[in-house]
Amino acid sequence: MAKISTGEITTHVQRLPAANSPADGGEPAVVVFVHGLLTDSLASYYFTLGPDFAAAGYDVIMYDLRGHGRSDRPPTGYRLESFVADLVGLLDALDERRRVHVVGNSFGGTVAAALAAWHPERVATVTMIESEPPVEEWTRHMADGLADAKNQLVREEVISWISAKHGAHTARLSRGAGRILRTTTLAEDVPAGRVIGDDLDALGCPVLAIFGDESGLSAQVPSLEAKLASCRTVVLTEQGHSVLVERTEETRNLILEWVGEHTLAGAVR
């Protein structure tokens, strides 16, 4: 593990090298994993998808978003474009010139889509797990959800309820999320960030979108399939938002197949 300057902040990153070289003797493809907001960190990938992708022959990059894990937590600066700039800065700091396959869970999928829209030369494919692209409707969803979280996670009775319902570990994560929301402008900044057009024309790379049928986000499927030139959607039945941790094997296999079909290596510029 390492901490690397990525411009405004220092970012905590974990790299897992490919376990084997491609048969053609070239460089392995790169998969970058981006986690979700508040209760998440790179650990969610370290204990799920990351090692399996390295074992399958991919160079793996996992990192903590600003404000999360062991990355810096500035008091301000949490618009979507800042998260994307951090990722670009990380790839530059690592001298990564290959197009990357970006896999994002929840908010991480939004970061992945924004990177592909604003820096298409750097992205081979995007996988969004229970995510939305950064369009105007997304900002409204985030504003409502973050405002509610900021109000609720400061209440001790809410943390106690979470502990009783979901266990002490989830309660600790929720308490940590409350601290992020109290000590930063994240709740206000994220919904105020830059967006892309509702037509999704800016997303030109292949996109895989994985949803649980019970979360509500799967309602996007018809729109994504109609608007994106190269898109595959998968809806997992009897599944809510926690696709990554509850359906890890299915998710891993879907993404491994997807990335394998679209492997692009070589110089970015």
C-alpha positions as CSV (number, residue, x, y, z in Angstrom):
1,M,0.0,0.0,0.0
2,A,1.1,3.6,-0.7
3,K,0.0,7.2,-0.3
4,I,0.6,9.3,-3.5
5,S,0.1,12.9,-4.2
6,T,-2.7,13.3,-6.7
7,G,-2.8,17.1,-7.0
8,E,-4.8,18.7,-4.2
9,I,-4.7,15.7,-1.9
10,T,-2.7,12.6,-1.0
11,T,-4.5,9.4,-2.1
12,H,-4.1,5.9,-0.5
13,V,-3.7,3.3,-3.2
14,Q,-3.2,-0.5,-3.4
15,R,-1.9,-2.1,-6.5
16,L,-2.1,-5.9,-7.3
17,P,0.1,-6.9,-10.2
18,A,-1.2,-9.5,-12.7
19,A,-0.3,-13.0,-11.7
20,N,0.6,-13.9,-15.3
21,S,1.5,-12.2,-18.5
22,P,-0.7,-12.2,-21.6
23,A,-0.1,-15.0,-24.1
24,D,0.9,-12.5,-26.8
25,G,3.7,-11.1,-24.6
26,G,2.2,-7.7,-24.3
27,E,1.2,-5.7,-21.2
28,P,-1.7,-6.9,-19.1
29,A,-4.9,-4.8,-19.2
30,V,-5.6,-2.6,-16.2
31,V,-8.7,-2.7,-14.0
32,V,-9.3,0.3,-11.6
33,F,-11.9,-0.3,-8.8
34,V,-13.7,2.8,-7.4
35,H,-15.7,2.4,-4.2
36,G,-18.9,4.1,-2.9
37,L,-19.5,7.0,-0.6
38,L,-19.4,7.3,3.2
39,T,-19.3,3.7,4.6
40,D,-17.0,2.3,1.9
41,S,-13.2,2.1,1.1
42,L,-10.8,0.2,-1.1
43,A,-11.1,-2.7,1.4
44,S,-14.5,-3.6,-0.1
45,Y,-12.7,-4.6,-3.3
46,Y,-9.6,-6.0,-1.6
47,F,-11.8,-8.6,0.0
48,T,-14.0,-9.2,-3.0
49,L,-13.0,-8.7,-6.6
50,G,-9.4,-7.3,-6.6
51,P,-7.4,-10.5,-5.9
52,D,-9.4,-12.5,-8.3
53,F,-8.8,-10.0,-11.1
54,A,-5.1,-10.0,-10.5
55,A,-5.1,-13.8,-10.5
56,A,-6.9,-13.7,-13.8
57,G,-4.1,-11.7,-15.4
58,Y,-5.1,-8.1,-14.9
59,D,-3.1,-5.3,-13.2
60,V,-5.4,-4.0,-10.4
61,I,-5.6,-0.5,-9.0
62,M,-7.7,0.1,-5.9
63,Y,-7.8,3.4,-4.0
64,D,-9.6,5.3,-1.3
65,L,-11.7,8.3,-2.5
66,R,-11.0,11.7,-1.0
67,G,-12.4,11.9,2.5
68,H,-12.4,8.1,2.9
69,G,-10.2,5.4,4.3
70,R,-6.5,6.5,4.5
71,S,-6.8,9.2,1.8
72,D,-6.8,12.9,2.9
73,R,-10.0,14.4,4.1
74,P,-10.1,18.1,3.2
75,P,-13.0,20.1,4.7
76,T,-14.2,21.1,1.2
77,G,-13.9,20.1,-2.4
78,Y,-16.3,17.2,-2.9
79,R,-17.8,17.9,-6.2
80,L,-17.9,15.1,-8.7
81,E,-15.2,16.8,-10.9
82,S,-12.8,16.7,-7.9
83,F,-13.2,13.0,-7.5
84,V,-12.6,12.5,-11.2
85,A,-9.5,14.8,-11.1
86,D,-8.2,12.7,-8.2
87,L,-8.5,9.6,-10.4
88,V,-6.8,11.3,-13.3
89,G,-4.1,12.5,-11.0
90,L,-3.6,9.0,-9.6
91,L,-3.2,7.5,-13.0
92,D,-0.7,10.2,-13.9
93,A,1.2,9.7,-10.7
94,L,1.4,6.0,-11.4
95,D,2.5,6.8,-15.0
96,E,-0.4,4.7,-16.2
97,R,-0.7,5.2,-19.9
98,R,-2.9,2.2,-20.8
99,R,-6.6,2.6,-21.2
100,V,-8.2,1.4,-18.1
101,H,-11.3,-0.7,-17.4
102,V,-13.0,1.2,-14.6
103,V,-15.3,-0.7,-12.2
104,G,-17.4,1.4,-9.8
105,N,-19.8,0.5,-7.1
106,S,-22.6,2.9,-6.2
107,F,-21.1,6.4,-6.3
108,G,-17.9,4.8,-7.7
109,G,-19.9,3.9,-10.8
110,T,-20.8,7.6,-11.2
111,V,-17.2,8.6,-10.9
112,A,-16.3,5.9,-13.5
113,A,-18.9,7.2,-15.9
114,A,-17.8,10.8,-15.5
115,L,-14.2,9.8,-16.1
116,A,-15.2,8.1,-19.4
117,A,-17.3,11.1,-20.4
118,W,-14.7,13.8,-19.7
119,H,-11.5,11.8,-20.4
120,P,-12.5,9.2,-23.0
121,E,-9.0,8.7,-24.2
122,R,-8.2,7.1,-20.8
123,V,-11.0,4.6,-20.5
124,A,-11.5,1.2,-22.2
125,T,-14.8,0.2,-20.5
126,V,-17.0,1.2,-17.6
127,T,-18.8,-1.1,-15.2
128,M,-21.4,0.4,-13.0
129,I,-22.6,-1.7,-10.1
130,E,-25.8,-0.3,-8.6
131,S,-24.9,3.2,-10.0
132,E,-26.3,6.1,-11.9
133,P,-24.6,8.2,-14.6
134,P,-24.0,11.8,-13.5
135,V,-27.1,13.4,-15.1
136,E,-29.4,16.0,-13.5
137,E,-31.7,13.5,-12.0
138,W,-28.8,11.9,-10.2
139,T,-28.0,15.2,-8.5
140,R,-31.5,15.3,-7.1
141,H,-31.3,11.8,-5.8
142,M,-27.9,12.5,-4.2
143,A,-29.1,15.8,-2.6
144,D,-32.1,14.1,-0.9
145,G,-30.1,11.0,0.2
146,L,-27.1,12.9,1.6
147,A,-29.3,15.5,3.4
148,D,-31.2,12.7,5.0
149,A,-28.0,10.9,6.0
150,K,-26.4,14.1,7.4
151,N,-29.5,14.6,9.6
152,Q,-30.0,11.0,10.7
153,L,-26.4,9.8,11.3
154,V,-25.8,12.4,14.0
155,R,-28.6,10.8,16.1
156,E,-27.4,8.3,18.6
157,E,-30.8,6.5,18.5
158,V,-30.3,5.9,14.8
159,I,-26.9,4.4,15.3
160,S,-28.3,2.2,18.0
161,W,-31.1,1.0,15.7
162,I,-28.5,0.3,13.0
163,S,-26.4,-1.7,15.5
164,A,-29.4,-3.8,16.6
165,K,-30.7,-4.3,13.0
166,H,-27.4,-4.8,11.1
167,G,-24.7,-5.4,13.7
168,A,-21.9,-3.5,15.4
169,H,-19.6,-3.3,12.3
170,T,-22.3,-1.5,10.2
171,A,-23.0,0.8,13.1
172,R,-19.3,1.8,13.3
173,L,-19.3,2.4,9.6
174,S,-22.4,4.5,9.9
175,R,-20.9,6.5,12.8
176,G,-17.8,7.1,10.6
177,A,-20.1,8.3,7.7
178,G,-21.7,10.7,10.1
179,R,-18.3,12.2,11.0
180,I,-17.5,12.7,7.3
181,L,-20.8,14.5,6.8
182,R,-20.3,16.7,9.9
183,T,-16.7,17.7,9.2
184,T,-16.8,18.2,5.4
185,T,-19.0,19.8,2.8
186,L,-19.5,16.5,1.0
187,A,-23.3,16.5,1.4
188,E,-23.6,19.9,-0.2
189,D,-20.8,19.5,-2.8
190,V,-21.7,16.2,-4.5
191,P,-25.2,17.3,-5.8
192,A,-23.7,20.6,-7.0
193,G,-21.1,19.0,-9.2
194,R,-20.7,18.9,-13.0
195,V,-23.1,16.6,-14.9
196,I,-23.4,15.2,-18.4
197,G,-26.4,15.4,-20.8
198,D,-29.4,13.2,-20.3
199,D,-28.9,11.8,-23.7
200,L,-25.6,10.1,-22.5
201,D,-23.9,10.9,-25.7
202,A,-20.7,11.7,-23.8
203,L,-20.4,8.1,-22.8
204,G,-18.9,6.5,-25.9
205,C,-17.2,3.5,-24.4
206,P,-18.8,0.1,-23.7
207,V,-20.8,0.1,-20.5
208,L,-21.8,-2.8,-18.3
209,A,-24.5,-2.0,-15.7
210,I,-25.4,-4.4,-12.9
211,F,-28.4,-3.9,-10.7
212,G,-30.4,-5.6,-8.0
213,D,-34.1,-5.8,-8.9
214,E,-35.2,-4.6,-5.4
215,S,-33.1,-1.4,-5.2
216,G,-35.0,0.8,-7.6
217,L,-32.0,1.7,-9.7
218,S,-32.8,-1.1,-12.2
219,A,-35.5,1.2,-13.5
220,Q,-32.7,2.8,-15.6
221,V,-32.3,-0.3,-17.7
222,P,-34.5,0.7,-20.7
223,S,-33.0,4.2,-20.8
224,L,-29.4,2.9,-20.6
225,E,-30.0,0.4,-23.4
226,A,-31.7,2.9,-25.6
227,K,-29.2,5.7,-25.1
228,L,-25.9,4.0,-25.0
229,A,-24.4,2.6,-28.2
230,S,-22.6,-0.3,-26.5
231,C,-24.3,-1.3,-23.3
232,R,-25.1,-4.6,-21.4
233,T,-27.4,-4.6,-18.5
234,V,-27.8,-7.3,-15.9
235,V,-30.5,-7.4,-13.2
236,L,-30.0,-9.8,-10.3
237,T,-33.3,-11.1,-8.9
238,E,-34.1,-10.9,-5.2
239,Q,-31.3,-8.5,-4.6
240,G,-31.1,-5.0,-3.2
241,H,-28.3,-2.4,-3.3
242,S,-25.6,-4.5,-1.8
243,V,-24.8,-6.4,-5.0
244,L,-21.0,-6.4,-4.5
245,V,-20.9,-8.0,-1.1
246,E,-24.0,-10.2,-1.4
247,R,-23.6,-11.5,-4.9
248,T,-19.8,-11.3,-5.2
249,E,-19.2,-14.5,-7.3
250,E,-21.9,-13.6,-9.9
251,T,-20.6,-10.0,-10.1
252,R,-17.0,-11.1,-10.5
253,N,-17.9,-13.5,-13.3
254,L,-20.0,-11.0,-15.1
255,I,-17.2,-8.4,-15.0
256,L,-14.4,-10.8,-15.8
257,E,-16.3,-11.9,-18.9
258,W,-17.0,-8.3,-19.9
259,V,-13.5,-7.0,-19.4
260,G,-12.2,-10.1,-21.3
261,E,-14.3,-9.3,-24.3
262,H,-13.2,-5.6,-24.4
263,T,-9.5,-5.8,-23.3
264,L,-7.7,-2.8,-24.7
265,A,-4.0,-2.2,-23.8
266,G,-1.5,0.3,-25.2
267,A,-0.6,4.0,-24.8
268,V,-3.2,6.5,-23.9
269,R,-1.3,9.4,-25.5
